[in-house]
């Protein structure tokens, strides 16, 4: 990943069916001023083209097991480029053909996001040597962005922290602004899994997420 001067995010257009529309236990719609917390369940996220799941209890917004689905049959993840907390510039295309990428949309004001973060850190440490990467996209706006660095230090987050203060990338993937919002992108750039929200202590949801990561890593 190369360094680049600070500049606005650039996106490729995304065609095809609308992505995920989910509203479960999560932080609510996010704006440049940060997301709102929400505690009520809503509609499960839509299918991104992966094969169906059995619907684990508490696994909110899970689009299901991808199994042996060919990447040609799933929606392609829209490319994007964002500045990192360390000042680098990262594009999703940087990992194409090399790594499975978990994109995590989160914010410092989102309690479910913070509850999930230790689980993601543990997952990253276990899988990083297998061709796995996490891009944690902070959606904090100007009022809370100063808290991002402290939160990263608190949870000892070892993966790239990307900044999306205008929520342009989040709007591309997650128009309803539900947080946390998780996307798994395989090496071919296909979105093989999405999940909206997270409930602390939901071990089945985490087991399902790990299984999806393993399935994507197993595909060569």
PAZAPA-4460 file (N, C-alpha, C; in steps of 0.05 Angstrom, whole numbers, plus 32768, in hexadecimal, padded with zeros to 4 digits):
% residues 220
    n_x    n_y    n_z   ca_x   ca_y   ca_z    c_x    c_y    c_z   seq   type   mol
   8011   7FE8   8000   8000   8000   8000   8012   8019   8000     1      X     A
   800C   802B   7FEE   801D   8042   7FEB   8011   805A   7FF8     2      X     A
   8022   806D   8000   8019   8085   800C   8011   8098   7FF6     3      X     A
   7FFD   80A9   7FFC   7FF4   80BC   7FE8   7FEB   80D4   7FF7     4      X     A
   7FED   80ED   7FEC   7FE3   8105   7FFA   7FC6   8102   8000     5      X     A
   7FBD   8111   8014   7FA1   8111   801C   7F90   811C   8006     6      X     A
   7F7C   810D   7FFF   7F69   8117   7FEC   7F4F   8108   7FEF     7      X     A
   7F3B   8111   7FE2   7F20   8106   7FE6   7F1E   80E9   7FDD     8      X     A
   7F0B   80DB   7FE8   7F07   80BF   7FE0   7EFD   80BE   7FC3     9      X     A
   7F07   80A9   7FB6   7EFE   80A4   7F9A   7EF1   8089   7F99    10      X     A
   7EDB   8088   7F8A   7ECC   806F   7F89   7EC7   8067   7F6C    11      X     A
   7EC5   804D   7F69   7EBA   8042   7F50   7E9C   803F   7F52    12      X     A
   7E8F   8042   7F3D   7E72   803F   7F3E   7E6B   8022   7F43    13      X     A
   7E55   801E   7F50   7E4D   8003   7F57   7E32   7FFE   7F4A    14      X     A
   7E32   7FEA   7F38   7E19   7FE4   7F2A   7E0D   7FCA   7F35    15      X     A
   7DF5   7FC5   7F2C   7DE8   7FAD   7F35   7DD4   7FB2   7F4B    16      X     A
   7DCC   7F9D   7F57   7DB8   7F9F   7F6C   7DC2   7FAF   7F83    17      X     A
   7DB0   7FBB   7F91   7DB7   7FCB   7FA9   7DC3   7FB8   7FBD    18      X     A
   7DD5   7FC2   7FCD   7DE4   7FB1   7FE0   7DD2   7FA9   7FF8    19      X     A
   7DDB   7FAE   800F   7DCD   7FA3   8026   7DBC   7FB8   8033    20      X     A
   7DA3   7FB1   803B   7D92   7FC3   804A   7D8B   7FB5   8064    21      X     A
   7D99   7FBC   8079   7D94   7FAD   8092   7D90   7FC1   80A9    22      X     A
   7D80   7FB9   80BC   7D7C   7FCA   80D3   7D76   7FB9   80EB    23      X     A
   7D8C   7FB0   80F9   7D88   7FA0   8111   7D96   7FAE   8128    24      X     A
   7D9E   7F9F   813C   7DAB   7FAB   8154   7DC4   7FB9   814B    25      X     A
   7DC6   7FD2   814B   7DDC   7FE0   8140   7DDB   7FFD   8146    26      X     A
   7DF0   800C   813C   7DEF   8029   813C   7DE0   8031   8124    27      X     A
   7DD0   8047   8126   7DBE   804F   8111   7DCD   805E   80FB    28      X     A
   7DBD   806B   80EA   7DC8   8079   80D3   7DDE   808C   80DB    29      X     A
   7DF4   808C   80CB   7E0B   809C   80D1   7E0D   80B4   80BF    30      X     A
   7E17   80CA   80CA   7E1C   80E1   80BB   7E37   80EB   80C1    31      X     A
   7E3F   8102   80B6   7E5A   810C   80BC   7E5C   8113   80DA    32      X     A
   7E46   8115   80E8   7E47   811B   8105   7E48   8101   8116    33      X     A
   7E4A   80EB   8109   7E4B   80D1   8117   7E30   80C3   8118    34      X     A
   7E31   80A8   811B   7E18   8099   811B   7E09   809B   8135    35      X     A
   7DF0   8094   8133   7DDF   8092   814B   7DDD   8075   8153    36      X     A
   7DDB   8070   816E   7DD7   8055   8177   7DBA   804D   8174    37      X     A
   7DB5   8033   816F   7D9A   8029   816D   7D9A   800E   817A    38      X     A
   7D83   8006   8185   7D82   7FED   8193   7D6C   7FDB   818A    39      X     A
   7D5D   7FE3   8175   7D47   7FD3   816B   7D4E   7FC4   8153    40      X     A
   7D43   7FAC   8150   7D48   7F9B   8139   7D38   7FA5   8121    41      X     A
   7D43   7F9F   8109   7D35   7FA7   80F0   7D37   7F91   80DC    42      X     A
   7D35   7F98   80C3   7D36   7F85   80AD   7D52   7F7A   80AA    43      X     A
   7D55   7F60   80A5   7D70   7F55   80A0   7D7B   7F60   8087    44      X     A
   7D96   7F60   8085   7DA3   7F6A   806D   7D9D   7F59   8055    45      X     A
   7D9D   7F66   803E   7D97   7F57   8025   7DAE   7F46   801D    46      X     A
   7DA8   7F33   800B   7DBC   7F21   8001   7DCE   7F2F   7FED    47      X     A
   7DE8   7F2C   7FF0   7DFB   7F39   7FDD   7E02   7F26   7FC6    48      X     A
   7DF5   7F0F   7FC5   7DFB   7EFC   7FB0   7E07   7EE2   7FBA    49      X     A
   7E0D   7EE1   7FD5   7E17   7EC9   7FE0   7E00   7EB6   7FE5    50      X     A
   7E06   7E9C   7FE9   7DF1   7E89   7FEE   7DE6   7E8C   8009    51      X     A
   7DCE   7E82   800E   7DBF   7E87   8026   7DCB   7E7A   803F    52      X     A
   7DC6   7E87   8056   7DCE   7E7D   8070   7DB6   7E73   807F    53      X     A
   7DBB   7E65   8095   7DA4   7E5B   80A4   7D9A   7E6F   80B8    54      X     A
   7DA8   7E86   80BA   7D9E   7E9C   80CB   7DA4   7E97   80E8    55      X     A
   7DBD   7E98   80F1   7DC4   7E94   810C   7DB7   7EA9   811E    56      X     A
   7DAE   7EA1   8136   7DA1   7EB3   8148   7DB6   7EC9   8150    57      X     A
   7DAE   7EE2   814D   7DBF   7EF7   8156   7DD2   7F00   8140    58      X     A
   7DD5   7EF1   812A   7DE6   7EF9   8115   7DD7   7F0D   8103    59      X     A
   7DD7   7F26   810B   7DC5   7F3A   80FE   7DD0   7F42   80E3    60      X     A
   7DBE   7F40   80D0   7DC5   7F4A   80B5   7DD7   7F38   80A5    61      X     A
   7DDB   7F1F   80AF   7DED   7F0C   80A2   7DE1   7F04   8087    62      X     A
   7DF1   7F07   8072   7DE7   7EFF   8057   7DEC   7EE2   8052    63      X     A
   7DFB   7ED5   8064   7DFC   7EB8   8062   7E16   7EAC   8058    64      X     A
   7E16   7E92   805A   7E2E   7E83   8052   7E32   7E85   8034    65      X     A
   7E4B   7E8A   802D   7E51   7E8C   8010   7E58   7E71   8004    66      X     A
   7E60   7E5E   8015   7E65   7E44   800B   7E79   7E44   7FF4    67      X     A
   7E72   7E35   7FDF   7E83   7E33   7FC8   7E7B   7E46   7FB1    68      X     A
   7E6C   7E5B   7FB9   7E63   7E6E   7FA4   7E7A   7E7A   7F95    69      X     A
   7E78   7E7A   7F7B   7E8D   7E86   7F6A   7E8B   7EA5   7F6C    70      X     A
   7EA2   7EB2   7F6D   7EA2   7ECF   7F70   7E94   7EDD   7F59    71      X     A
   7E92   7ECF   7F42   7E84   7EDB   7F2B   7E67   7EDE   7F31    72      X     A
   7E5D   7ECF   7F44   7E40   7ED0   7F4B   7E39   7EE4   7F60    73      X     A
   7E4D   7EF1   7F6C   7E47   7F04   7F81   7E4E   7F20   7F78    74      X     A
   7E42   7F33   7F86   7E47   7F4F   7F7F   7E64   7F57   7F84    75      X     A
   7E6F   7F68   7F73   7E8A   7F72   7F77   7E89   7F89   7F8B    76      X     A
   7E9D   7F89   7F9D   7E9F   7F9F   7FB0   7EA8   7FB8   7FA2    77      X     A
   7E9A   7FCE   7FA6   7EA2   7FE8   7F9B   7EBE   7FEF   7FA5    78      X     A
   7ECF   7FF9   7F93   7EEA   8001   7F9C   7EE7   801C   7FAA    79      X     A
   7EFB   8022   7FBB   7EFC   803C   7FC8   7F18   8041   7FD1    80      X     A
   7F1E   805A   7FD7   7F38   8061   7FE2   7F34   8075   7FF9    81      X     A
   7F41   8070   800F   7F3E   8082   8026   7F59   8086   8034    82      X     A
   7F5C   809D   8041   7F73   80A2   8051   7F72   8092   806B    83      X     A
   7F88   8088   8074   7F89   807A   808D   7F90   808C   80A4    84      X     A
   7F8C   8082   80BC   7F93   8092   80D3   7FB0   8099   80D4    85      X     A
   7FC1   8089   80C9   7FDE   808E   80C8   7FE7   809F   80B1    86      X     A
   7FD4   80A7   80A0   7FDA   80B9   808A   7FDF   80AC   806F    87      X     A
   7FDE   8092   806F   7FE0   8083   8055   7FC6   8085   8046    88      X     A
   7FC7   807B   802D   7FAE   807A   801D   7FAB   805D   8015    89      X     A
   7F93   8052   801A   7F8E   8036   8014   7F76   8034   8002    90      X     A
   7F79   8023   7FED   7F63   801C   7FDB   7F5C   7FFF   7FDF    91      X     A
   7F43   7FF8   7FDB   7F3B   7FDC   7FDD   7F49   7FCC   7FC8    92      X     A
   7F4E   7FD8   7FB0   7F5B   7FC9   7F9B   7F77   7FC1   7FA2    93      X     A
   7F83   7FCD   7FB6   7F9E   7FC6   7FBE   7FA0   7FA8   7FC6    94      X     A
   7F8A   7F9D   7FCE   7F8A   7F81   7FD9   7F7F   7F6D   7FC5    95      X     A
   7F76   7F76   7FAE   7F6A   7F65   7F9A   7F7D   7F4F   7F92    96      X     A
   7F74   7F36   7F92   7F84   7F20   7F8A   7F97   7F16   7F9F    97      X     A
   7F99   7F24   7FB6   7FAD   7F1C   7FCA   7FA0   7F15   7FE5    98      X     A
   7F8C   7F25   7FED   7F82   7F21   8008   7F63   7F21   8009    99      X     A
   7F59   7F13   801D   7F3D   7F15   8024   7F3B   7F2D   8037   100      X     A
   7F28   7F3E   8032   7F26   7F57   8041   7F0C   7F58   8050   101      X     A
   7F0D   7F5E   806A   7EF5   7F63   8079   7EF4   7F81   807D   102      X     A
   7EDF   7F8E   8073   7EDB   7FAB   8076   7EC8   7FAE   808E   103      X     A
   7ED1   7FBE   80A1   7EC1   7FC3   80B9   7EBB   7FE0   80BB   104      X     A
   7EA1   7FE8   80B8   7E99   8003   80BC   7E91   8007   80D9   105      X     A
   7E9E   801B   80E6   7E99   801F   8102   7E9C   803C   810A   106      X     A
   7E96   8043   8123   7E99   805E   812D   7E9E   805D   814B   107      X     A
   7EAB   8071   8155   7EB1   8072   8172   7E98   8076   8182   108      X     A
   7E83   8080   8176   7E6A   8084   8185   7E57   806D   8183   109      X     A
   7E60   8057   8177   7E4F   803F   8173   7E57   8029   8187   110      X     A
   7E47   8025   819B   7E4D   8011   81B0   7E50   7FF5   81A4   111      X     A
   7E3D   7FEC   8193   7E41   7FD1   8187   7E5B   7FCE   8177   112      X     A
   7E63   7FE4   816A   7E7D   7FE4   815C   7E94   7FDE   816F   113      X     A
   7E94   7FEC   8185   7EA9   7FE9   8199   7EA8   7FCE   81A6   114      X     A
   7E90   7FC3   81AA   7E8E   7FA8   81B5   7E99   7F93   81A3   115      X     A
   7E97   7F97   8189   7EA0   7F84   8175   7EBE   7F86   8170   116      X     A
   7ECA   7F9D   8176   7EE6   7FA2   816E   7EFA   7F8E   8179   117      X     A
   7EF8   7F86   8193   7F0B   7F72   819C   7F09   7F57   818D   118      X     A
   7EF1   7F51   8184   7EED   7F38   8175   7EFB   7F3A   815A   119      X     A
   7EFA   7F51   814E   7F06   7F55   8134   7F25   7F55   8136   120      X     A
   7F2F   7F61   814C   7F4C   7F61   8151   7F56   7F45   8154   121      X     A
   7F47   7F35   8163   7F4F   7F19   8167   7F4E   7F09   814C   122      X     A
   7F39   7F0E   813D   7F36   7F00   8123   7F4E   7F08   8111   123      X     A
   7F55   7F21   8110   7F6B   7F2A   80FF   7F85   7F1D   8107   124      X     A
   7F8A   7F1C   8121   7FA4   7F10   812A   7FA6   7EF3   8123   125      X     A
   7F8F   7EE5   8122   7F8F   7EC9   811C   7F92   7EC3   80FE   126      X     A
   7F87   7ED6   80ED   7F86   7ED0   80D1   7F98   7EE1   80BF   127      X     A
   7FA6   7EF5   80CA   7FB5   7F08   80BA   7FCB   7EFA   80A9   128      X     A
   7FD6   7EE4   80B3   7FEB   7ED7   80A4   7FE1   7EC4   808F   129      X     A
   7FC6   7EC2   808C   7FBA   7EB1   8079   7FB0   7EC1   8060   130      X     A
   7FB7   7EDA   805F   7FAD   7EEB   8049   7F94   7EF9   8050   131      X     A
   7F91   7F02   8069   7F79   7F0F   8073   7F80   7F2C   807C   132      X     A
   7F6E   7F3E   8074   7F72   7F5A   807C   7F58   7F66   8086   133      X     A
   7F59   7F78   8099   7F42   7F87   80A2   7F47   7FA5   809C   134      X     A
   7F33   7FB1   8090   7F33   7FCE   808C   7F1D   7FD9   809E   135      X     A
   7F25   7FE7   80B3   7F11   7FF2   80C6   7F0C   800F   80BE   136      X     A
   7EF4   8014   80B4   7EEE   802F   80A9   7EDE   803E   80BF   137      X     A
   7EEB   8052   80CA   7EDF   8063   80DF   7ECD   8078   80D1   138      X     A
   7EB4   8079   80D9   7EA1   808B   80CC   7E9C   80A4   80DD   139      X     A
   7EAD   80A9   80F1   7EA9   80C0   8103   7EAB   80DA   80F3   140      X     A
   7E9A   80EC   80F8   7E9B   8107   80EC   7EAD   8119   80FD   141      X     A
   7EAB   8133   80F6   7EBD   8146   8103   7EBB   8148   8121   142      X     A
   7EA3   8143   812B   7E9E   8146   8148   7EAB   8130   8158   143      X     A
   7EAF   8118   814D   7EBA   8102   815C   7ED3   80F6   8150   144      X     A
   7EDD   8100   813A   7EF4   80F4   812D   7F0D   80F4   813E   145      X     A
   7F0F   8108   8150   7F27   8109   8161   7F28   80F0   8174   146      X     A
   7F12   80E3   8178   7F11   80CC   818A   7F1A   80B2   817C   147      X     A
   7F1E   80B3   8162   7F25   809B   8153   7F40   8090   815C   148      X     A
   7F54   80A1   815E   7F6F   8099   8166   7F6F   808C   8181   149      X     A
   7F61   8098   8194   7F60   808D   81AF   7F52   8072   81B0   150      X     A
   7F3D   806F   819F   7F2F   8055   819E   7F41   803F   8192   151      X     A
   7F4F   8047   817D   7F62   8034   8170   7F77   802B   8184   152      X     A
   7F81   803D   8194   7F95   8036   81A8   7F89   8025   81BE   153      X     A
   7F71   802B   81C6   7F64   801C   81DC   7F60   7FFF   81D4   154      X     A
   7F58   7FFA   81BC   7F53   7FDE   81B3   7F6C   7FD2   81A5   155      X     A
   7F81   7FE1   81A3   7F9A   7FD7   8197   7F94   7FCB   817B   156      X     A
   7F86   7FDB   816B   7F7E   7FD2   8150   7F95   7FD2   813D   157      X     A
   7F9E   7FBA   8134   7FB7   7FB7   8125   7FB3   7FBA   8107   158      X     A
   7F9B   7FBD   80FD   7F95   7FBE   80E0   7F92   7FDB   80D8   159      X     A
   7F91   7FE0   80BE   7F8E   7FFB   80B4   7F74   8008   80BD   160      X     A
   7F75   8021   80C7   7F5E   8030   80CF   7F59   8046   80BA   161      X     A
   7F44   8043   80AB   7F3E   8057   8096   7F29   806B   80A0   162      X     A
   7F2B   8083   8095   7F19   8099   809E   7F05   80A0   8088   163      X     A
   7EEC   809F   8090   7ED6   80A5   807D   7EC3   80BA   808A   164      X     A
   7ECD   80D2   8090   7EBD   80E6   809F   7EA4   80EF   8091   165      X     A
   7EA4   80EE   8077   7E8C   80F6   8068   7E7A   80DE   8062   166      X     A
   7E81   80C7   806C   7E73   80AD   8068   7E6D   80A7   804B   167      X     A
   7E7F   80AF   803A   7E7B   80AA   801D   7E7E   808C   8016   168      X     A
   7E92   807F   8022   7E95   8063   801D   7E7F   8053   802B   169      X     A
   7E79   805A   8043   7E63   804C   8051   7E49   804E   8042   170      X     A
   7E43   8066   8037   7E2B   8069   8027   7E2B   8057   800F   171      X     A
   7E43   8052   8004   7E45   8040   7FED   7E3E   8024   7FF3   172      X     A
   7E47   801B   800B   7E42   7FFF   8013   7E29   7FFC   8024   173      X     A
   7E23   8010   8033   7E10   800E   8049   7DFF   8027   804B   174      X     A
   7DED   802C   8038   7DDE   8045   8036   7DCE   804C   804F   175      X     A
   7DC5   8038   805E   7DB6   803D   8076   7DC7   8045   808E   176      X     A
   7DE1   8042   808B   7DF3   804B   80A0   7DF3   803A   80BA   177      X     A
   7DEB   8021   80B7   7DEA   8010   80CF   7E07   8009   80D7   178      X     A
   7E0D   800B   80F1   7E27   8004   80FB   7E26   7FF1   8112   179      X     A
   7E3A   7FE0   8115   7E4F   7FDB   8102   7E44   7FCD   80E9   180      X     A
   7E53   7FCF   80D3   7E4B   7FC2   80BA   7E64   7FB4   80B0   181      X     A
   7E61   7F9A   80AA   7E77   7F89   80A3   7E74   7F7E   8087   182      X     A
   7E89   7F7F   8078   7E89   7F74   805D   7EA2   7F63   8059   183      X     A
   7E9F   7F4B   804E   7EB7   7F3B   8048   7EB9   7F3B   8029   184      X     A
   7ED1   7F42   8020   7ED7   7F43   8003   7EEC   7F2D   7FFD   185      X     A
   7EE6   7F1C   7FEB   7EF9   7F06   7FE4   7F10   7F11   7FD3   186      X     A
   7F22   7EFF   7FCC   7F3A   7F08   7FBD   7F33   7F12   7FA1   187      X     A
   7F1C   7F09   7F97   7F13   7F11   7F7C   7F03   7F2B   7F7D   188      X     A
   7F00   7F36   7F95   7EF1   7F4F   7F97   7ED3   7F4C   7F9A   189      X     A
   7ECA   7F33   7F9F   7EAD   7F2F   7FA3   7EA5   7F32   7FC0   190      X     A
   7E8E   7F3E   7FC5   7E83   7F40   7FE0   7E75   7F26   7FE7   191      X     A
   7E82   7F16   7FF7   7E77   7EFC   7FFD   7E67   7EFB   8017   192      X     A
   7E68   7F11   8026   7E5A   7F11   8040   7E55   7F2E   8048   193      X     A
   7E3E   7F34   8054   7E39   7F4E   8061   7E29   7F49   807A   194      X     A
   7E2E   7F5A   808E   7E1F   7F58   80A7   7E1A   7F74   80B2   195      X     A
   7E02   7F79   80BA   7DFC   7F93   80C6   7DF8   7F90   80E4   196      X     A
   7E07   7F9F   80F3   7E05   7FA1   8110   7E13   7F8A   811E   197      X     A
   7E14   7F8C   8138   7E21   7F77   8149   7E16   7F79   8165   198      X     A
   7E12   7F63   8172   7E09   7F62   818D   7E1E   7F56   819F   199      X     A
   7E27   7F64   81B3   7E3C   7F5A   81C5   7E34   7F3F   81D0   200      X     A
   7E48   7F2D   81D0   7E43   7F12   81DB   7E37   7EFF   81C8   201      X     A
   7E32   7F07   81AF   7E26   7EF5   819B   7E3B   7EE4   818F   202      X     A
   7E41   7ECD   819C   7E56   7EBC   8193   7E4F   7EAE   8178   203      X     A
   7E36   7EA9   8174   7E2E   7E9C   815A   7E33   7EAF   8143   204      X     A
   7E2F   7EC8   8147   7E34   7EDB   8131   7E52   7EDC   812B   205      X     A
   7E62   7EDC   813F   7E7F   7EDC   813A   7E89   7EC2   812E   206      X     A
   7E7D   7EAC   8137   7E85   7E92   812A   7E7E   7E92   810D   207      X     A
   7E66   7E9D   8106   7E5E   7E9F   80EB   7E71   7EB0   80DA   208      X     A
   7E79   7EC7   80E6   7E8C   7ED9   80D8   7EA7   7ECB   80D3   209      X     A
   7EB1   7EBD   80E7   7ECA   7EAF   80E4   7EC8   7E9A   80CE   210      X     A
   7EB1   7E8C   80CE   7EAD   7E77   80B9   7EAD   7E83   809D   211      X     A
   7EA2   7E9B   809B   7EA1   7EA9   8081   7EBD   7EB1   8078   212      X     A
   7ECD   7EBB   808B   7EE9   7EC2   8086   7EF8   7EA9   807D   213      X     A
   7EF5   7E94   808B   7F04   7E7B   8084   7EFC   7E71   8069   214      X     A
   7EE2   7E73   8062   7ED9   7E6A   8048   7EE5   7E7B   8032   215      X     A
   7EE7   7E95   8036   7EF3   7EA7   8022   7F11   7EA2   8020   216      X     A
   7F1E   7E9D   8036   7F3B   7E97   8035   7F41   7E7D   8027   217      X     A
   7F2E   7E6A   8029   7F32   7E50   801D   7F30   7E50   7FFF   218      X     A
   7F23   7E64   7FF4   7F20   7E67   7FD7   7F3A   7E72   7FCB   219      X     A
   7F44   7E64   7FB8   7F5D   7E6D   7FAB   7F58   7E78   7F8F   220      X     A
***
